[in-house]
Amino acid sequence: MELAKVVVLWCPNAVVFKAISTRATFQPPCNLTLGSDALLVDQQQLKALKQELAWAGLLVSEQF
């Protein structure tokens, strides 16, 4: 068994959430969905994921 540090990526826009949660580019950093609007992201992969999302025109806020 192993513990990992994760970040919750909350995405209230259903279309954007579906694109992120199903696109192969964002796997495995987003490896578990929490309901219909949140994903768990491996903290070690967060920087790379932010860069991919920025490339797609999506910015990640540090707070809600």
C-alpha positions in Angstrom: 0.0 0.0 0.0 1.2 3.5 -0.7 0.0 7.0 0.0 0.3 9.7 -2.7 -0.1 13.5 -2.5 -2.9 14.6 -4.7 -4.6 17.8 -5.7 -8.3 18.1 -6.4 -8.9 19.7 -9.8 -12.4 21.2 -9.7 -14.0 22.0 -13.1 -17.6 23.3 -12.9 -18.0 23.5 -16.7 -19.3 20.1 -17.8 -17.9 20.3 -21.4 -14.4 21.2 -20.2 -14.6 18.5 -17.4 -15.5 15.8 -19.9 -12.7 16.9 -22.3 -10.1 16.8 -19.5 -11.3 13.6 -17.9 -11.5 11.6 -21.2 -8.6 12.9 -23.2 -5.6 10.6 -23.3 -3.2 13.6 -23.2 -4.2 14.2 -19.6 -3.8 10.6 -18.4 -2.3 9.5 -16.0 -2.1 12.9 -14.1 -5.9 12.9 -13.8 -6.4 9.4 -12.7 -9.6 9.4 -10.7 -12.8 11.3 -11.1 -14.6 12.5 -8.0 -18.2 13.0 -9.0 -19.1 14.9 -12.1 -16.9 18.0 -11.7 -13.6 17.0 -9.9 -10.5 15.0 -10.6 -7.6 13.8 -8.4 -4.3 14.9 -9.9 -0.9 13.4 -8.7 0.9 16.4 -7.2 4.1 15.4 -9.0 2.2 15.7 -12.3 0.5 19.0 -11.5 3.0 21.3 -13.2 2.9 19.3 -16.5 -0.9 19.2 -16.4 -1.1 23.0 -15.9 1.2 23.4 -18.9 -1.0 21.1 -21.1 -4.1 23.0 -19.9 -2.5 26.4 -20.6 -1.6 25.2 -24.1 -5.3 24.3 -24.6 -6.3 27.8 -23.4 -7.4 26.8 -19.9 -5.8 28.4 -16.8 -5.8 26.7 -13.4 -6.6 28.9 -10.4 -5.0 28.1 -7.1 -8.2 28.7 -5.2 -12.0 28.6 -5.8 
